Protein backbone atom coordinates (compact mmCIF):
# COMPACT_ATOMS: atom_id res chain seq x y z
CA UNK A 1 0.00 0.00 0.00
CA UNK A 2 1.37 3.39 -1.00
CA UNK A 3 1.69 6.06 1.69
CA UNK A 4 -1.12 8.62 1.58
CA UNK A 5 1.18 11.43 0.43
CA UNK A 6 2.14 9.41 -2.65
CA UNK A 7 -1.44 8.43 -3.43
CA UNK A 8 -2.44 12.08 -3.27
CA UNK A 9 0.13 12.97 -5.93
CA UNK A 10 -1.08 10.38 -8.43
CA UNK A 11 -3.52 11.23 -11.19
CA UNK A 12 -6.83 9.56 -10.41
CA UNK A 13 -9.54 8.38 -12.79
CA UNK A 14 -12.14 10.70 -11.31
CA UNK A 15 -9.84 13.64 -12.09
CA UNK A 16 -10.11 13.20 -15.87
CA UNK A 17 -12.77 10.59 -16.68
CA UNK A 18 -15.47 13.13 -17.58
CA UNK A 19 -13.21 16.04 -18.51
CA UNK A 20 -13.19 15.65 -22.28
CA UNK A 21 -15.99 16.31 -24.74
CA UNK A 22 -14.54 14.08 -27.46
CA UNK A 23 -13.14 11.17 -25.44
CA UNK A 24 -15.49 8.80 -23.63
CA UNK A 25 -13.95 6.55 -20.98
CA UNK A 26 -14.93 3.53 -18.94
CA UNK A 27 -12.76 1.30 -16.79
CA UNK A 28 -13.39 -2.19 -15.51
CA UNK A 29 -10.92 -4.37 -13.58
CA UNK A 30 -8.02 -2.14 -14.57
CA UNK A 31 -8.91 -2.17 -18.29
CA UNK A 32 -9.54 1.34 -19.62
CA UNK A 33 -11.61 1.69 -22.79
CA UNK A 34 -11.41 5.08 -24.51
CA UNK A 35 -13.70 6.01 -27.38
CA UNK A 36 -12.94 9.02 -29.55
CA UNK A 37 -16.06 10.70 -30.90
CA UNK A 38 -17.80 13.92 -31.90
CA UNK A 39 -21.23 14.37 -30.33
CA UNK A 40 -21.47 10.60 -29.90
CA UNK A 41 -20.73 9.88 -33.57
CA UNK A 42 -17.50 9.41 -35.55
CA UNK A 43 -14.64 11.69 -34.57
CA UNK A 44 -14.35 14.83 -36.69
CA UNK A 45 -10.74 15.87 -36.42
CA UNK A 46 -9.82 19.43 -35.46
CA UNK A 47 -8.20 21.57 -32.81
CA UNK A 48 -10.36 20.34 -29.94
CA UNK A 49 -9.63 16.60 -30.21
CA UNK A 50 -6.00 17.50 -30.94
CA UNK A 51 -5.76 19.34 -27.61
CA UNK A 52 -7.86 16.84 -25.67
CA UNK A 53 -5.84 13.81 -26.77
CA UNK A 54 -2.56 15.46 -25.82
CA UNK A 55 -3.73 15.92 -22.23
CA UNK A 56 -5.76 12.70 -22.02
CA UNK A 57 -2.79 10.50 -22.95
CA UNK A 58 -0.75 12.30 -20.29
CA UNK A 59 -3.36 11.67 -17.61
CA UNK A 60 -3.92 8.07 -18.66
CA UNK A 61 -0.20 7.39 -18.40
CA UNK A 62 0.01 8.95 -14.93
CA UNK A 63 -2.86 6.89 -13.53
CA UNK A 64 -1.36 3.62 -12.31
CA UNK A 65 -4.79 2.07 -11.91
CA UNK A 66 -4.86 1.79 -15.72
CA UNK A 67 -3.47 -1.66 -16.50
CA UNK A 68 -4.45 -2.19 -20.16
CA UNK A 69 -5.81 0.39 -22.63
CA UNK A 70 -8.34 -0.22 -25.42
CA UNK A 71 -8.72 2.62 -27.94
CA UNK A 72 -11.64 2.69 -30.36
CA UNK A 73 -13.93 5.07 -32.23
CA UNK A 74 -17.67 5.77 -32.32
CA UNK A 75 -20.05 5.00 -35.14
CA UNK A 76 -18.81 3.68 -38.46
CA UNK A 77 -15.51 5.61 -38.66
CA UNK A 78 -12.46 5.77 -36.43
CA UNK A 79 -11.45 9.30 -37.46
CA UNK A 80 -12.33 11.65 -40.26
CA UNK A 81 -13.37 13.30 -42.40
CA UNK A 82 -11.13 12.88 -45.42
CA UNK A 83 -9.30 16.19 -45.65
CA UNK A 84 -9.68 18.33 -48.74
CA UNK A 85 -6.85 20.72 -49.71
CA UNK A 86 -9.14 23.74 -49.46
CA UNK A 87 -10.19 22.68 -45.95
CA UNK A 88 -6.51 22.63 -44.97
CA UNK A 89 -6.05 26.24 -46.04
CA UNK A 90 -6.23 27.51 -42.47
CA UNK A 91 -3.21 25.36 -41.61
CA UNK A 92 -1.20 26.36 -44.69
CA UNK A 93 -0.46 29.89 -43.55
CA UNK A 94 -0.36 29.92 -39.75
CA UNK A 95 1.75 32.47 -38.01
CA UNK A 96 4.69 31.26 -35.96
CA UNK A 97 2.92 31.64 -32.62
CA UNK A 98 -0.09 29.57 -33.69
CA UNK A 99 2.15 26.88 -35.16
CA UNK A 100 4.26 26.96 -32.00
CA UNK A 101 1.23 25.88 -29.97
CA UNK A 102 -0.07 23.34 -32.48
CA UNK A 103 3.40 21.88 -33.03
CA UNK A 104 3.92 21.59 -29.28
CA UNK A 105 0.67 19.63 -29.01
CA UNK A 106 1.60 17.46 -32.00
CA UNK A 107 4.86 16.48 -30.36
CA UNK A 108 3.22 15.72 -27.03
CA UNK A 109 0.27 13.73 -28.39
CA UNK A 110 2.60 11.02 -29.62
CA UNK A 111 5.22 11.26 -26.88
CA UNK A 112 2.45 11.05 -24.25
CA UNK A 113 0.94 8.05 -26.03
CA UNK A 114 4.31 6.31 -26.05
CA UNK A 115 4.83 7.19 -22.37
CA UNK A 116 1.82 5.04 -21.42
CA UNK A 117 3.60 2.07 -19.90
CA UNK A 118 0.85 -0.55 -20.15
CA UNK A 119 -0.20 -2.57 -23.23
CA UNK A 120 -2.48 -0.81 -25.69
CA UNK A 121 -5.03 -2.41 -28.01
CA UNK A 122 -6.57 -0.53 -30.94
CA UNK A 123 -10.06 -1.56 -32.03
CA UNK A 124 -10.40 0.25 -35.35
CA UNK A 125 -14.14 0.37 -36.03
CA UNK A 126 -13.98 1.95 -39.49
CA UNK A 127 -11.93 4.22 -41.75
CA UNK A 128 -9.12 6.17 -40.10
CA UNK A 129 -8.57 9.01 -42.56
CA UNK A 130 -7.01 11.41 -40.04
CA UNK A 131 -4.07 10.61 -37.77
CA UNK A 132 -4.17 6.92 -38.56
CA UNK A 133 -0.77 6.59 -36.90
CA UNK A 134 -2.35 6.60 -33.43
CA UNK A 135 -4.13 3.23 -33.65
CA UNK A 136 -1.21 1.73 -35.59
CA UNK A 137 1.10 2.71 -32.70
CA UNK A 138 -0.80 0.42 -30.33
CA UNK A 139 0.69 -2.97 -29.43
CA UNK A 140 -2.23 -4.95 -30.88
CA UNK A 141 -4.30 -3.63 -33.77
CA UNK A 142 -7.75 -5.09 -34.45
CA UNK A 143 -9.94 -3.86 -37.29
CA UNK A 144 -13.31 -4.38 -38.88
CA UNK A 145 -13.60 -5.35 -42.54
CA UNK A 146 -14.72 -1.78 -43.28
CA UNK A 147 -11.67 -0.20 -41.62
CA UNK A 148 -9.04 1.55 -43.70
CA UNK A 149 -6.02 3.76 -43.13
CA UNK A 150 -5.07 6.94 -44.96
CA UNK A 151 -3.06 10.12 -44.53
CA UNK A 152 -5.57 12.43 -46.18
CA UNK A 153 -4.48 15.57 -44.31
CA UNK A 154 -0.81 15.91 -45.08
CA UNK A 155 1.07 15.63 -48.39
CA UNK A 156 -1.98 15.21 -50.65
CA UNK A 157 -3.73 17.86 -48.55
CA UNK A 158 -0.89 20.34 -48.99
CA UNK A 159 1.06 19.72 -45.78
CA UNK A 160 4.37 18.07 -44.91
CA UNK A 161 3.57 14.73 -43.18
CA UNK A 162 5.90 15.60 -40.33
CA UNK A 163 3.85 14.98 -37.21
CA UNK A 164 4.44 11.27 -36.80
CA UNK A 165 3.08 9.79 -40.01
CA UNK A 166 6.59 9.99 -41.49
CA UNK A 167 7.88 7.79 -38.67
CA UNK A 168 5.12 5.26 -38.14
CA UNK A 169 4.09 4.15 -41.61
CA UNK A 170 7.57 3.64 -43.14
CA UNK A 171 8.42 1.62 -40.01
CA UNK A 172 5.29 -0.51 -40.16
CA UNK A 173 4.83 -0.90 -43.92
CA UNK A 174 8.48 -0.83 -44.97
CA UNK A 175 10.34 2.16 -46.37
CA UNK A 176 9.11 2.06 -49.97
CA UNK A 177 5.50 1.14 -49.21
CA UNK A 178 5.44 3.75 -46.45
CA UNK A 179 6.69 6.49 -48.74
CA UNK A 180 4.18 5.54 -51.42
CA UNK A 181 1.40 5.61 -48.80
CA UNK A 182 2.32 9.14 -47.72
CA UNK A 183 2.98 10.61 -51.18
CA UNK A 184 -0.16 9.27 -52.88
CA UNK A 185 -2.77 9.44 -50.13
CA UNK A 186 -3.30 5.71 -50.58
CA UNK A 187 -6.32 4.22 -48.84
CA UNK A 188 -5.00 1.05 -47.23
CA UNK A 189 -7.88 -1.38 -46.73
CA UNK A 190 -8.11 -3.58 -43.66
CA UNK A 191 -7.12 -6.62 -45.74
CA UNK A 192 -4.14 -4.81 -47.25
CA UNK A 193 -3.11 -3.61 -43.79
CA UNK A 194 -3.35 -7.18 -42.50
CA UNK A 195 -1.17 -8.46 -45.33
CA UNK A 196 1.36 -5.68 -44.68
CA UNK A 197 1.53 -6.50 -40.96
CA UNK A 198 -0.05 -3.22 -39.81
CA UNK A 199 -3.20 -4.98 -38.54
CA UNK A 200 -3.25 -8.19 -36.51
CA UNK A 201 -6.86 -9.39 -36.83
CA UNK A 202 -9.95 -8.52 -38.87
CA UNK A 203 -13.27 -9.08 -37.16
CA UNK A 204 -16.96 -8.46 -37.77
CA UNK A 205 -18.15 -5.19 -36.27
CA UNK A 206 -20.11 -6.88 -33.49
CA UNK A 207 -17.07 -8.92 -32.48
CA UNK A 208 -14.50 -6.10 -32.46
CA UNK A 209 -14.79 -4.81 -28.89
CA UNK A 210 -15.51 -8.24 -27.36
CA UNK A 211 -12.27 -9.50 -28.92
CA UNK A 212 -10.38 -6.44 -27.64
CA UNK A 213 -11.68 -7.10 -24.12
CA UNK A 214 -10.86 -10.81 -24.44
CA UNK A 215 -7.26 -9.96 -25.31
CA UNK A 216 -7.10 -7.34 -22.55
CA UNK A 217 -8.26 -9.87 -19.96
CA UNK A 218 -5.74 -12.38 -21.28
CA UNK A 219 -2.97 -9.79 -20.84
CA UNK A 220 -4.25 -9.00 -17.34
CA UNK A 221 -3.42 -12.56 -16.26
CA UNK A 222 0.26 -11.57 -16.26
CA UNK A 223 1.82 -9.88 -13.22
CA UNK A 224 1.68 -6.09 -13.36
CA UNK A 225 5.42 -5.54 -13.71
CA UNK A 226 5.58 -8.10 -16.51
CA UNK A 227 2.88 -6.15 -18.37
CA UNK A 228 4.46 -2.77 -17.80
CA UNK A 229 8.06 -3.72 -18.54
CA UNK A 230 7.09 -5.68 -21.65
CA UNK A 231 5.25 -2.63 -22.99
CA UNK A 232 8.33 -0.48 -22.31
CA UNK A 233 10.55 -2.96 -24.11
CA UNK A 234 8.32 -3.45 -27.14
CA UNK A 235 7.71 0.25 -27.71
CA UNK A 236 11.29 1.42 -27.21
CA UNK A 237 12.35 1.16 -30.85
CA UNK A 238 9.37 3.26 -31.91
CA UNK A 239 9.96 5.73 -29.07
CA UNK A 240 13.59 6.23 -30.13
CA UNK A 241 12.69 6.75 -33.78
CA UNK A 242 9.96 9.17 -32.78
CA UNK A 243 12.29 11.06 -30.45
CA UNK A 244 14.85 11.36 -33.25
CA UNK A 245 12.58 12.25 -36.18
CA UNK A 246 9.40 13.84 -34.82
CA UNK A 247 10.93 17.25 -33.92
CA UNK A 248 12.67 17.34 -37.31
CA UNK A 249 9.43 16.53 -39.11
CA UNK A 250 7.50 19.15 -37.16
CA UNK A 251 10.18 21.74 -37.95
CA UNK A 252 9.90 21.07 -41.69
CA UNK A 253 6.11 21.05 -41.52
CA UNK A 254 6.24 24.36 -39.65
CA UNK A 255 8.54 25.93 -42.25
CA UNK A 256 5.90 25.30 -44.91
CA UNK A 257 2.98 26.32 -42.73
CA UNK A 258 4.50 29.63 -41.63
CA UNK A 259 5.77 30.66 -45.07
CA UNK A 260 4.43 33.79 -46.67
CA UNK A 261 1.36 33.20 -48.90
C-alpha positions in Angstrom: 0.0 0.0 0.0 1.4 3.4 -1.0 1.7 6.1 1.7 -1.1 8.6 1.6 1.2 11.4 0.4 2.1 9.4 -2.7 -1.4 8.4 -3.4 -2.4 12.1 -3.3 0.1 13.0 -5.9 -1.1 10.4 -8.4 -3.5 11.2 -11.2 -6.8 9.6 -10.4 -9.5 8.4 -12.8 -12.1 10.7 -11.3 -9.8 13.6 -12.1 -10.1 13.2 -15.9 -12.8 10.6 -16.7 -15.5 13.1 -17.6 -13.2 16.0 -18.5 -13.2 15.7 -22.3 -16.0 16.3 -24.7 -14.5 14.1 -27.5 -13.1 11.2 -25.4 -15.5 8.8 -23.6 -13.9 6.5 -21.0 -14.9 3.5 -18.9 -12.8 1.3 -16.8 -13.4 -2.2 -15.5 -10.9 -4.4 -13.6 -8.0 -2.1 -14.6 -8.9 -2.2 -18.3 -9.5 1.3 -19.6 -11.6 1.7 -22.8 -11.4 5.1 -24.5 -13.7 6.0 -27.4 -12.9 9.0 -29.5 -16.1 10.7 -30.9 -17.8 13.9 -31.9 -21.2 14.4 -30.3 -21.5 10.6 -29.9 -20.7 9.9 -33.6 -17.5 9.4 -35.6 -14.6 11.7 -34.6 -14.4 14.8 -36.7 -10.7 15.9 -36.4 -9.8 19.4 -35.5 -8.2 21.6 -32.8 -10.4 20.3 -29.9 -9.6 16.6 -30.2 -6.0 17.5 -30.9 -5.8 19.3 -27.6 -7.9 16.8 -25.7 -5.8 13.8 -26.8 -2.6 15.5 -25.8 -3.7 15.9 -22.2 -5.8 12.7 -22.0 -2.8 10.5 -22.9 -0.7 12.3 -20.3 -3.4 11.7 -17.6 -3.9 8.1 -18.7 -0.2 7.4 -18.4 0.0 9.0 -14.9 -2.9 6.9 -13.5 -1.4 3.6 -12.3 -4.8 2.1 -11.9 -4.9 1.8 -15.7 -3.5 -1.7 -16.5 -4.4 -2.2 -20.2 -5.8 0.4 -22.6 -8.3 -0.2 -25.4 -8.7 2.6 -27.9 -11.6 2.7 -30.4 -13.9 5.1 -32.2 -17.7 5.8 -32.3 -20.0 5.0 -35.1 -18.8 3.7 -38.5 -15.5 5.6 -38.7 -12.5 5.8 -36.4 -11.5 9.3 -37.5 -12.3 11.7 -40.3 -13.4 13.3 -42.4 -11.1 12.9 -45.4 -9.3 16.2 -45.6 -9.7 18.3 -48.7 -6.9 20.7 -49.7 -9.1 23.7 -49.5 -10.2 22.7 -45.9 -6.5 22.6 -45.0 -6.0 26.2 -46.0 -6.2 27.5 -42.5 -3.2 25.4 -41.6 -1.2 26.4 -44.7 -0.5 29.9 -43.6 -0.4 29.9 -39.8 1.8 32.5 -38.0 4.7 31.3 -36.0 2.9 31.6 -32.6 -0.1 29.6 -33.7 2.1 26.9 -35.2 4.3 27.0 -32.0 1.2 25.9 -30.0 -0.1 23.3 -32.5 3.4 21.9 -33.0 3.9 21.6 -29.3 0.7 19.6 -29.0 1.6 17.5 -32.0 4.9 16.5 -30.4 3.2 15.7 -27.0 0.3 13.7 -28.4 2.6 11.0 -29.6 5.2 11.3 -26.9 2.4 11.0 -24.3 0.9 8.0 -26.0 4.3 6.3 -26.0 4.8 7.2 -22.4 1.8 5.0 -21.4 3.6 2.1 -19.9 0.9 -0.6 -20.2 -0.2 -2.6 -23.2 -2.5 -0.8 -25.7 -5.0 -2.4 -28.0 -6.6 -0.5 -30.9 -10.1 -1.6 -32.0 -10.4 0.3 -35.4 -14.1 0.4 -36.0 -14.0 2.0 -39.5 -11.9 4.2 -41.8 -9.1 6.2 -40.1 -8.6 9.0 -42.6 -7.0 11.4 -40.0 -4.1 10.6 -37.8 -4.2 6.9 -38.6 -0.8 6.6 -36.9 -2.4 6.6 -33.4 -4.1 3.2 -33.7 -1.2 1.7 -35.6 1.1 2.7 -32.7 -0.8 0.4 -30.3 0.7 -3.0 -29.4 -2.2 -5.0 -30.9 -4.3 -3.6 -33.8 -7.7 -5.1 -34.5 -9.9 -3.9 -37.3 -13.3 -4.4 -38.9 -13.6 -5.4 -42.5 -14.7 -1.8 -43.3 -11.7 -0.2 -41.6 -9.0 1.5 -43.7 -6.0 3.8 -43.1 -5.1 6.9 -45.0 -3.1 10.1 -44.5 -5.6 12.4 -46.2 -4.5 15.6 -44.3 -0.8 15.9 -45.1 1.1 15.6 -48.4 -2.0 15.2 -50.7 -3.7 17.9 -48.6 -0.9 20.3 -49.0 1.1 19.7 -45.8 4.4 18.1 -44.9 3.6 14.7 -43.2 5.9 15.6 -40.3 3.9 15.0 -37.2 4.4 11.3 -36.8 3.1 9.8 -40.0 6.6 10.0 -41.5 7.9 7.8 -38.7 5.1 5.3 -38.1 4.1 4.2 -41.6 7.6 3.6 -43.1 8.4 1.6 -40.0 5.3 -0.5 -40.2 4.8 -0.9 -43.9 8.5 -0.8 -45.0 10.3 2.2 -46.4 9.1 2.1 -50.0 5.5 1.1 -49.2 5.4 3.8 -46.5 6.7 6.5 -48.7 4.2 5.5 -51.4 1.4 5.6 -48.8 2.3 9.1 -47.7 3.0 10.6 -51.2 -0.2 9.3 -52.9 -2.8 9.4 -50.1 -3.3 5.7 -50.6 -6.3 4.2 -48.8 -5.0 1.0 -47.2 -7.9 -1.4 -46.7 -8.1 -3.6 -43.7 -7.1 -6.6 -45.7 -4.1 -4.8 -47.3 -3.1 -3.6 -43.8 -3.3 -7.2 -42.5 -1.2 -8.5 -45.3 1.4 -5.7 -44.7 1.5 -6.5 -41.0 -0.1 -3.2 -39.8 -3.2 -5.0 -38.5 -3.3 -8.2 -36.5 -6.9 -9.4 -36.8 -10.0 -8.5 -38.9 -13.3 -9.1 -37.2 -17.0 -8.5 -37.8 -18.1 -5.2 -36.3 -20.1 -6.9 -33.5 -17.1 -8.9 -32.5 -14.5 -6.1 -32.5 -14.8 -4.8 -28.9 -15.5 -8.2 -27.4 -12.3 -9.5 -28.9 -10.4 -6.4 -27.6 -11.7 -7.1 -24.1 -10.9 -10.8 -24.4 -7.3 -10.0 -25.3 -7.1 -7.3 -22.6 -8.3 -9.9 -20.0 -5.7 -12.4 -21.3 -3.0 -9.8 -20.8 -4.2 -9.0 -17.3 -3.4 -12.6 -16.3 0.3 -11.6 -16.3 1.8 -9.9 -13.2 1.7 -6.1 -13.4 5.4 -5.5 -13.7 5.6 -8.1 -16.5 2.9 -6.2 -18.4 4.5 -2.8 -17.8 8.1 -3.7 -18.5 7.1 -5.7 -21.6 5.3 -2.6 -23.0 8.3 -0.5 -22.3 10.6 -3.0 -24.1 8.3 -3.5 -27.1 7.7 0.3 -27.7 11.3 1.4 -27.2 12.3 1.2 -30.8 9.4 3.3 -31.9 10.0 5.7 -29.1 13.6 6.2 -30.1 12.7 6.7 -33.8 10.0 9.2 -32.8 12.3 11.1 -30.5 14.9 11.4 -33.3 12.6 12.2 -36.2 9.4 13.8 -34.8 10.9 17.2 -33.9 12.7 17.3 -37.3 9.4 16.5 -39.1 7.5 19.1 -37.2 10.2 21.7 -37.9 9.9 21.1 -41.7 6.1 21.1 -41.5 6.2 24.4 -39.7 8.5 25.9 -42.3 5.9 25.3 -44.9 3.0 26.3 -42.7 4.5 29.6 -41.6 5.8 30.7 -45.1 4.4 33.8 -46.7 1.4 33.2 -48.9 
